[in-house]
Amino acid sequence: MKTLCDPRELMARQGVDPNPNRDLILKVIASSSKAVTPKFILTAARKTRSIDKVTLYRILDLFVARRILRRMASVAGSLRYEIACAEHNPLHPHFVCRECGDMECLSDVDLSDVRERLNMKTKNLPEDIDLKLEGVCQKCSPRKRRRHEEK
């Protein structure tokens, strides 16, 4: 994400009433350069205010339902979240490392053409695309090579 989205503006556009916990959760996610886990969000939020897991997950579910956030599955089913703002963080694919689970945004690929083609060729109405490339990241690649060579 290059430019930060205004959390209150995002909520207003999607008809969600702001409150301190919602503001904080969106600020944590919007300020991250990549999709983040609930654990990351909770740890960062707790540096500012007391918030429990149940509250966090209710807010995340609300934001996903209202299309304020995108929810993506990473390695072994772990979830990650990112802002779903067409202006500041348009739809894009991700690279997921099978070794460490890190998820990296691949923002140089435009998926709007894929969405348009799907809309023209099907009677279904696709609302979201989750394109994920999986492999081994640069930091894990040397470890994997060493393990392979030792066998």
C-alpha positions in Angstrom: 0.0 0.0 0.0 1.5 3.3 -1.0 -1.0 5.8 0.3 -3.0 5.3 3.5 -6.7 5.1 3.4 -8.7 7.2 5.8 -10.5 4.6 8.1 -13.5 6.8 8.9 -14.0 7.6 5.2 -13.9 3.8 4.3 -16.4 3.0 7.0 -18.7 5.9 6.0 -18.6 4.8 2.3 -19.7 1.3 3.4 -22.3 2.4 5.9 -20.4 1.3 9.0 -20.6 3.5 12.1 -17.1 4.3 13.5 -16.1 3.6 17.0 -12.6 3.6 18.7 -12.0 -0.1 18.2 -13.0 -0.1 14.5 -10.9 3.0 13.9 -7.9 1.4 15.5 -8.3 -2.0 13.7 -8.4 -0.2 10.3 -5.5 2.0 11.1 -3.4 -1.0 12.0 -4.3 -2.8 8.8 -4.0 0.3 6.6 -0.6 1.2 7.9 0.9 -2.2 7.0 2.7 -2.7 3.7 1.2 -6.3 3.4 -1.7 -8.4 4.4 -1.6 -9.1 8.1 -2.7 -11.9 10.4 -5.3 -11.4 13.3 -2.4 -12.1 15.7 -0.4 -9.1 14.2 -3.5 -6.9 14.3 -4.3 -7.8 17.9 -0.7 -7.3 19.1 -0.5 -3.9 17.4 -3.9 -2.8 18.6 -3.2 -3.7 22.2 -0.3 -1.3 22.2 -2.9 1.5 22.1 -5.9 0.1 23.9 -7.4 -3.0 25.5 -9.2 -5.2 23.0 -10.1 -8.9 23.1 -10.0 -11.5 20.4 -13.8 -11.8 20.2 -14.1 -8.1 19.5 -11.4 -8.2 16.9 -12.9 -11.1 15.0 -16.4 -9.5 15.1 -14.9 -6.3 13.6 -12.9 -8.2 11.0 -16.1 -10.2 10.0 -18.1 -7.0 9.7 -15.4 -5.3 7.6 -15.2 -8.3 5.2 -19.0 -8.4 4.9 -19.1 -4.7 4.1 -16.1 -4.9 1.7 -13.8 -2.7 3.7 -11.3 -5.6 4.1 -10.3 -8.5 1.9 -9.7 -11.8 3.7 -7.3 -14.3 2.2 -6.2 -17.7 3.2 -2.4 -18.2 3.5 -0.5 -21.4 4.2 -2.2 -24.1 6.2 -5.5 -22.1 6.3 -4.2 -19.1 8.3 -6.1 -15.9 7.4 -4.7 -12.5 6.4 -6.4 -9.2 5.9 -5.8 -6.1 3.8 -7.7 -2.9 3.0 -10.1 -3.3 0.1 -9.9 0.2 -1.3 -10.0 0.4 -5.1 -8.2 3.8 -5.0 -5.4 3.1 -2.5 -5.1 -0.7 -2.6 -6.7 -2.1 -5.8 -7.3 -5.8 -6.3 -4.0 -7.6 -6.8 -2.5 -11.1 -6.6 -0.2 -12.3 -3.8 2.8 -14.5 -3.4 2.7 -16.9 -0.4 5.8 -18.7 0.8 5.1 -22.4 1.6 8.0 -22.4 4.1 7.4 -19.4 6.4 3.8 -18.4 5.4 4.8 -14.8 4.5 2.4 -13.2 2.0 3.7 -10.5 -0.4 1.6 -8.2 -2.5 2.2 -8.4 -6.2 0.8 -5.0 -7.1 2.2 -4.8 -10.6 -0.4 -7.2 -12.0 -3.8 -5.6 -12.8 -6.7 -8.0 -12.2 -9.5 -5.6 -13.4 -9.3 -7.1 -17.0 -9.8 -10.6 -15.6 -12.9 -9.3 -13.7 -14.3 -7.6 -16.8 -13.8 -10.7 -18.9 -15.6 -12.9 -16.3 -18.5 -10.4 -16.1 -18.9 -10.5 -19.9 -18.6 -14.3 -20.3 -20.8 -15.6 -17.4 -24.2 -14.9 -15.9 -22.5 -15.2 -12.5 -21.5 -12.0 -10.8 -18.0 -12.4 -9.5 -17.4 -9.9 -6.7 -13.9 -10.7 -5.8 -10.8 -12.5 -7.1 -8.2 -14.2 -4.9 -5.2 -15.0 -7.1 -2.3 -16.5 -5.1 1.0 -17.7 -6.3 2.7 -20.2 -4.0 6.4 -21.1 -3.7 9.4 -20.4 -1.6 10.5 -16.8 -0.8 14.0 -15.5 -1.1 14.8 -15.7 2.6 13.6 -19.3 2.8 15.1 -20.4 -0.5 18.7 -21.0 0.8 17.4 -23.0 3.8 15.4 -25.2 1.5 18.3 -25.7 -0.8 20.6 -26.7 2.1 18.0 -29.3 3.4 17.7 -30.7 -0.1 21.5 -30.9 -0.6 21.9 -32.7 2.8 19.6 -35.5 1.8 
